[in-house]
């Protein structure tokens, strides 16, 4: 989603983020498109490499793929700046 956090930062979990003013309840993890994605028009362009890597992983794993179970802020507590999509 369009967000000012670094590309790949976990913005919301499957049930969304009640503190966010934007709609974040998509039923899956929601990640930042990075600071280069300033509008929804530029989102896919800015995040294309991350998206394609994730799609490749899903395709390779097939039916055994499951979305990772993460908590927003989990990486920050451990000193990690962002969560990789893949």
Secondary structure as UniProt FT lines:
FT   TURN            7..8
FT   STRAND          10..13
FT   TURN            14..15
FT   TURN            18..19
FT   STRAND          30..31
FT   TURN            35..36
FT   HELIX           40..46
FT   HELIX           48..61
FT   HELIX           62..64
FT   TURN            72..73
FT   HELIX           74..77
FT   TURN            78..79
//
